[in-house]
Amino acid sequence: MLRRYIQAALRHAQRDILLDNKSYYGEIPDFQGVYANAKTLEAGGMDSLPDL
């Protein structure tokens, strides 16, 4: 049940490339404080977001 809740939340995840410093930014908009910012997708844990 928890797994399905998390997977449903991750379907709303968004990620972008920040042009000013060429890093990656990802967030789940409905969850305040859930975000990642890193130089690579892998370092930020965002590389698997589209797969979920």
C-alpha positions in Angstrom: 0.0 0.0 0.0 2.8 2.4 0.9 4.6 1.5 -2.3 1.6 2.4 -4.4 1.2 5.7 -2.6 4.9 6.6 -3.3 4.7 5.5 -6.9 1.6 7.7 -7.4 3.4 10.6 -5.9 6.4 10.1 -8.1 4.3 10.3 -11.2 3.9 14.0 -10.4 7.6 14.5 -10.0 9.2 17.2 -12.2 12.8 17.8 -13.2 14.5 20.5 -15.1 18.0 21.6 -16.1 19.0 24.9 -14.5 20.7 26.9 -17.2 22.6 29.2 -14.9 24.8 26.5 -13.4 23.9 23.5 -15.7 22.7 21.4 -12.7 19.5 19.3 -12.5 16.6 20.1 -10.2 13.8 17.8 -9.4 10.8 18.1 -7.1 7.4 16.6 -6.2 5.2 19.7 -6.1 2.6 18.3 -3.7 5.2 17.4 -1.1 6.7 20.5 0.5 10.5 20.1 1.0 10.9 17.1 -1.4 13.4 18.2 -3.9 16.9 17.4 -5.3 19.6 19.5 -7.0 22.8 18.0 -8.4 25.3 18.2 -11.2 24.1 14.9 -12.7 20.7 13.1 -12.7 22.4 10.1 -11.0 23.9 12.2 -8.2 20.5 13.7 -7.4 18.7 10.4 -7.5 16.6 11.7 -10.4 17.7 9.2 -13.0 15.0 6.7 -12.2 12.0 9.1 -12.0 10.6 8.5 -15.4 10.8 4.7 -14.9 8.5 4.6 -11.9 
